[in-house]
Amino acid sequence: MSPAGSEEAASTSTPHETRSGAAWLACAEPREVEEFLGGLSENALTSLPWLFEFWALPHQLPPEGDWKSWVIMGGRGAGKTRAGSEWVRRMVEGPTPDSPGRCHRVALVGETFDQVREVMVFGESGILACSPPDRRPVWEAGRKRLVWANGATATVYSAREPEALRGPQFDAAWVDELAKWKKAEDVWDMLQFALRLGAHPQQVVTTTPRNVGVLKRILGNASTVVTHAPTDANRAYLAESFLAEVQSRYGGTRMGRQELDGVLLDDVEGALWTTAMLEAARVDAVPRLDRIVVAVDPSVTGSRASDECGIVVAGVVTQGEPADWRAYVLEDASVRGSPMDWARAAIAAMDRRGAEKLVAEVNQGGDLVETVVRQIDALVPFKALRASRGKGLRAEPVAALYEQGRVRHLRGALGALEDQMCQMTVRGFEGRGSPDRLDALVWAIHELMIEPATGWRRPQMRRL
């Protein structure tokens, strides 16, 4: 039995098909570990701590193929910096310390000089920390560069000075946290002109994703490959208290999907909701609610290819005049399955949250929607809703309530719903598939706030 990080396994598997040697060691029986380590030569045993292919997580190893740009997208602490450092080592080191490697001139580009030096060069996962003693380069502070024994160099550049990349030339580059650079477009373009040495110059981008044009342009290039991992993939090297805190605070939120899951979130131009708007609407607790409803945007069929059934639970505080009312989105209980599956899920959400009514759009399913619901609970308070306007127009007044700060989101697993919200415009939905979760939300807010406010009358004071 061989660990996946061994030469034998590496010759027959890609990084995405196998676990690391470290993972194998962690799961292996003591006898197997002893046999494996006992079978290594003294030189191999000494080299093992520096053999990154053995210890690496799948997303940290370069993909196969003739790519130009490798983008490593991941959550905070997912091991992106270590992957970048080890890739630079792979490019510049030869079989012996004095032997030439594949690359001879490398650019290290970060947001500032200080960040490149403290993270990419001297950081705990930086190039110096990852290099074995006989391969460790020398830092020349005056020239802002690393120099290896074989003559290879890696020069530091700041993303605040794109013109500094006009003139130098390289055969490799490591770009860190591109998505937060203020002059990202200019710096990236200058780097592409400079990356012109060798038979096939390559570059690695390590970044937490953000919705910026330059990153989306790079990801859209045919010559770009991507590996991806959430923060949790690297949990063995992260403090448990850190993981617990960030998961508690950001898990299930749109920001958590970006910063922890490493998902690129796309705010569509002209969208009715933005990430900033939704983050501002986040609350950790809700007051006593006067009404709670479960809204359903049903899927009529139950095949794997069918849309999800949107199921959203929301409540409202109706103290004072309608302008004082506040709604709270409590849960996204959406499911994919048969009509009986979503009917069970919707009624379970009512029971869980103490909802007084189930409201559902019946444009497609007609009477079948109520029939299915009543097969699960014949006495459930049910209201059928029919859409007379397009999704964008129906969503617009709900978005206006968010802009006024009158709708809040209970912190929790609402990330998928919020993704759909940020892709809805007055022209319609610009994401993939159907915005079933968003439709359910819109129906819930209409039922709780918009429709009741339309017929609201100020209470009259009775004369004594």
MIKEKE-727954 format. One record per residue (C-alpha): residue in one letter; z, y negated, x negated. Coordinates in steps of 0.1 Angstrom, whole numbers, padded with zeros to 4 digits, always signed. Layout:
<lolos>
AZYX/...
</lolos>
This chain:
<lolos>
M+0000+0000+0000/S-0011-0034-0014/P+0000-0069-0004/A-0027-0091+0010/G-0023-0114-0019/S-0033-0088-0045/E-0068-0088-0061/E-0077-0056-0042/A-0069-0071-0008/A-0085-0105-0017/S-0118-0088-0025/T-0121-0073+0010/S-0106-0099+0033/T-0109-0136+0040/P-0079-0159+0041/H-0080-0160+0079/E-0079-0122+0083/T-0048-0113+0064/R-0013-0124+0057/S+0000-0136+0024/G+0015-0113-0002/A+0048-0131+0003/A+0047-0121+0040/W+0041-0086+0030/L+0070-0086+0006/A+0093-0100+0033/C+0083-0071+0057/A+0081-0043+0032/E+0107-0016+0026/P+0128-0021-0006/R+0112+0010-0020/E+0077-0005-0015/V+0088-0038-0031/E+0103-0020-0061/E+0071+0001-0065/F+0049-0029-0063/L+0069-0050-0088/G+0074-0021-0111/G+0037-0015-0113/L+0030-0050-0126/S+0026-0057-0163/E+0050-0081-0180/N+0023-0107-0181/A+0014-0102-0144/L+0051-0104-0134/T+0055-0136-0154/S+0024-0151-0137/L+0033-0140-0102/P+0053-0172-0093/W+0022-0193-0102/L-0003-0171-0083/F-0008-0192-0052/E-0032-0168-0036/F-0003-0144-0034/W+0022-0168-0018/A-0002-0190+0003/L-0004-0192+0041/P-0039-0185+0055/H-0046-0222+0062/Q-0038-0231+0026/L-0066-0211+0010/P-0102-0224+0007/P-0126-0210+0032/E-0156-0191+0020/G-0191-0206+0021/D-0211-0234+0007/W-0191-0263+0021/K-0190-0299+0010/S-0157-0310+0027/W-0127-0289+0035/V-0103-0306+0060/I-0068-0292+0062/M-0053-0305+0094/G-0017-0297+0102/G+0016-0309+0115/R+0043-0325+0094/G+0055-0302+0067/A+0028-0276+0073/G+0020-0272+0036/K-0010-0295+0033/T+0001-0312+0001/R+0007-0279-0016/A-0027-0267-0006/G-0043-0298-0020/S-0025-0295-0053/E-0034-0259-0057/W-0070-0265-0049/V-0072-0291-0077/R-0057-0265-0101/R-0083-0240-0090/M-0111-0265-0097/V-0100-0277-0132/E-0083-0247-0148/G-0102-0222-0168/P-0093-0186-0179/T-0072-0201-0207/P-0055-0235-0211/D-0083-0247-0233/S-0112-0232-0213/P-0132-0255-0190/G-0129-0250-0153/R-0154-0256-0125/C-0147-0293-0124/H-0140-0319-0150/R-0136-0352-0132/V-0114-0354-0101/A-0105-0383-0079/L-0070-0384-0062/V-0071-0408-0033/G-0042-0418-0012/E-0030-0447+0009/T-0014-0465-0021/F-0010-0459-0058/D+0027-0453-0053/Q+0020-0426-0026/V-0005-0408-0048/R+0018-0408-0077/E+0050-0398-0058/V+0034-0373-0035/M+0002-0359-0050/V+0012-0360-0086/F+0050-0360-0090/G+0060-0347-0055/E+0078-0314-0049/S+0044-0299-0039/G+0024-0322-0062/I+0001-0311-0090/L+0027-0312-0118/A+0053-0291-0098/C+0026-0265-0090/S+0013-0261-0126/P+0027-0234-0149/P+0041-0247-0182/D+0010-0238-0203/R-0014-0254-0178/R+0006-0285-0169/P-0014-0317-0174/V-0001-0349-0190/W+0005-0380-0170/E-0010-0411-0186/A+0007-0439-0167/G-0014-0467-0182/R-0047-0452-0171/K-0033-0438-0139/R-0045-0403-0145/L-0036-0367-0153/V-0052-0351-0184/W-0054-0313-0189/A-0056-0295-0222/N-0092-0286-0215/G-0102-0323-0212/A-0103-0324-0174/T-0089-0355-0157/A-0077-0365-0123/T-0076-0403-0117/V-0055-0420-0091/Y-0071-0444-0065/S-0056-0465-0037/A-0073-0465-0003/R-0065-0503-0002/E-0091-0509-0029/P-0124-0493-0019/E-0143-0512-0045/A-0124-0494-0073/L-0145-0464-0064/R-0177-0483-0072/G-0187-0471-0107/P-0167-0440-0114/Q-0182-0406-0108/F-0166-0372-0100/D-0173-0336-0093/A-0143-0331-0070/A-0119-0352-0050/W-0086-0347-0031/V-0080-0372-0002/D-0046-0373+0013/E-0036-0386+0048/L-0070-0401+0054/A-0063-0406+0091/K-0038-0434+0085/W-0058-0455+0060/K-0065-0491+0071/K-0098-0491+0052/A-0107-0455+0057/E-0144-0460+0065/D-0151-0481+0034/V-0131-0459+0011/W-0147-0427+0023/D-0182-0441+0020/M-0175-0453-0016/L-0161-0419-0025/Q-0193-0401-0012/F-0214-0422-0036/A-0191-0414-0065/L-0190-0377-0058/R-0222-0369-0077/L-0214-0348-0108/G-0219-0310-0112/A-0240-0285-0093/H-0220-0288-0061/P-0193-0315-0058/Q-0166-0308-0032/Q-0137-0326-0016/V-0105-0317+0002/V-0089-0338+0029/T-0053-0331+0037/T-0041-0350+0068/T-0021-0351+0100/P-0048-0357+0126/R-0052-0391+0143/N-0079-0403+0167/V-0099-0423+0141/G-0136-0425+0138/V-0139-0416+0102/L-0120-0383+0107/K-0141-0374+0137/R-0173-0382+0118/I-0162-0359+0089/L-0153-0331+0113/G-0187-0334+0130/N-0206-0328+0097/A-0223-0295+0094/S-0211-0292+0058/T-0174-0296+0068/V-0150-0266+0072/V-0116-0269+0088/T-0083-0250+0085/H-0054-0258+0108/A-0017-0250+0111/P+0013-0263+0130/T+0045-0274+0114/D+0061-0241+0125/A+0037-0221+0103/N+0056-0233+0073/R+0091-0229+0088/A+0104-0207+0060/Y+0103-0237+0037/L+0117-0263+0061/A+0152-0271+0072/E+0162-0254+0105/S+0179-0286+0115/F+0147-0306+0110/L+0127-0281+0131/A+0153-0281+0159/E+0155-0319+0160/V+0117-0325+0161/Q+0110-0297+0186/S+0138-0310+0208/R+0125-0346+0207/Y+0087-0341+0205/G+0080-0306+0216/G+0055-0305+0245/T+0047-0342+0242/R+0014-0357+0233/M+0029-0371+0201/G+0043-0336+0193/R+0008-0321+0197/Q-0004-0345+0171/E+0025-0346+0146/L+0038-0310+0150/D+0009-0289+0162/G-0017-0309+0141/V-0041-0312+0171/L-0066-0341+0170/L-0061-0360+0202/D-0090-0379+0215/D-0083-0411+0235/V-0116-0418+0253/E-0129-0453+0252/G-0121-0470+0285/A-0096-0443+0295/L-0072-0451+0323/W-0043-0439+0301/T-0036-0441+0264/T-0013-0422+0241/A+0008-0454+0235/M+0012-0459+0273/L+0024-0423+0278/E+0048-0425+0249/A+0063-0456+0264/A+0068-0438+0297/R+0089-0410+0281/V+0125-0405+0293/D+0152-0379+0285/A+0168-0378+0319/V+0160-0388+0355/P+0183-0405+0381/R+0191-0389+0415/L+0157-0386+0433/D+0152-0394+0469/R+0121-0371+0473/I+0105-0344+0452/V+0071-0328+0459/V+0049-0301+0443/A+0013-0311+0442/V-0015-0285+0438/D-0052-0288+0429/P-0061-0252+0437/S-0087-0230+0420/V-0104-0210+0447/T-0115-0181+0425/G-0094-0162+0401/S-0117-0151+0373/R-0111-0158+0336/A-0139-0183+0336/S-0125-0202+0366/D-0107-0235+0362/E-0069-0237+0361/C-0049-0245+0391/G-0031-0278+0386/I+0005-0277+0397/V+0026-0308+0390/V+0062-0315+0402/A+0072-0352+0406/G+0100-0371+0423/V+0107-0407+0433/V+0135-0432+0437/T+0128-0453+0468/Q+0156-0478+0467/G+0146-0514+0476/E+0110-0525+0483/P+0080-0505+0472/A+0076-0527+0441/D+0110-0513+0430/W+0102-0477+0435/R+0101-0454+0404/A+0084-0420+0401/Y+0092-0393+0376/V+0069-0365+0365/L+0092-0335+0361/E+0071-0305+0352/D+0035-0292+0347/A+0035-0257+0361/S-0002-0252+0361/V-0016-0217+0358/R-0048-0198+0356/G-0051-0168+0379/S-0058-0156+0414/P-0050-0177+0445/M-0019-0155+0450/D-0009-0162+0414/W-0010-0200+0418/A+0006-0199+0452/R+0036-0180+0438/A+0038-0204+0408/A+0038-0234+0432/I+0065-0221+0455/A+0086-0211+0424/A+0083-0246+0412/M+0095-0259+0446/D+0125-0236+0444/R+0132-0245+0408/R+0131-0283+0414/G+0144-0285+0450/A+0112-0300+0463/E+0109-0308+0500/K+0071-0304+0504/L+0041-0288+0489/V+0009-0309+0490/A-0025-0295+0481/E-0062-0306+0480/V-0082-0285+0504/N-0118-0299+0498/Q-0130-0266+0484/G-0107-0240+0498/G-0102-0255+0533/D-0078-0235+0555/L-0077-0207+0529/V-0054-0228+0507/E-0027-0230+0534/T-0033-0194+0544/V-0027-0182+0508/V+0005-0203+0505/R+0019-0190+0537/Q+0014-0154+0527/I+0040-0161+0500/D+0063-0182+0522/A+0054-0186+0559/L+0079-0215+0564/V+0070-0237+0534/P+0066-0274+0543/F+0029-0278+0536/K+0005-0308+0537/A-0033-0306+0533/L-0050-0334+0515/R-0087-0342+0515/A-0104-0363+0488/S-0128-0389+0501/R-0134-0407+0467/G-0143-0396+0432/K-0116-0385+0407/G-0118-0417+0387/L-0114-0440+0416/R-0086-0419+0430/A-0068-0420+0397/E-0072-0457+0391/P-0042-0469+0414/V-0020-0443+0398/A-0029-0455+0363/A-0020-0491+0375/L+0015-0478+0384/Y+0019-0465+0348/E+0008-0499+0334/Q+0035-0515+0355/G+0061-0491+0340/R+0068-0475+0374/V+0060-0439+0365/R+0080-0420+0339/H+0076-0386+0322/L+0105-0364+0317/R+0104-0352+0280/G+0091-0317+0280/A+0060-0296+0281/L+0036-0322+0295/G+0012-0323+0266/A-0018-0306+0282/L-0015-0328+0313/E-0013-0359+0291/D-0044-0348+0272/Q-0064-0348+0305/M-0049-0382+0314/C-0062-0398+0282/Q-0098-0385+0289/M-0101-0399+0325/T-0120-0431+0330/V-0132-0449+0361/R-0165-0433+0355/G-0149-0398+0357/F-0134-0372+0335/E-0149-0371+0299/G-0131-0340+0287/R-0140-0304+0289/G-0138-0285+0322/S-0121-0299+0352/P-0090-0321+0351/D-0069-0299+0374/R-0035-0309+0360/L-0044-0346+0363/D-0057-0341+0399/A-0024-0326+0409/L-0005-0355+0393/V-0026-0380+0411/W-0020-0363+0445/A+0018-0362+0437/I+0020-0399+0430/H-0002-0407+0460/E+0022-0387+0482/L+0053-0402+0467/M+0044-0439+0462/I+0010-0451+0472/E+0007-0436+0508/P+0043-0444+0518/A+0040-0480+0505/T+0009-0486+0526/G+0028-0482+0558/W+0061-0496+0546/R+0078-0523+0566/R+0107-0544+0554/P+0138-0533+0574/Q+0147-0558+0600/M+0183-0572+0601/R+0198-0567+0635/R+0212-0597+0652/L+0249-0595+0661/
</lolos>
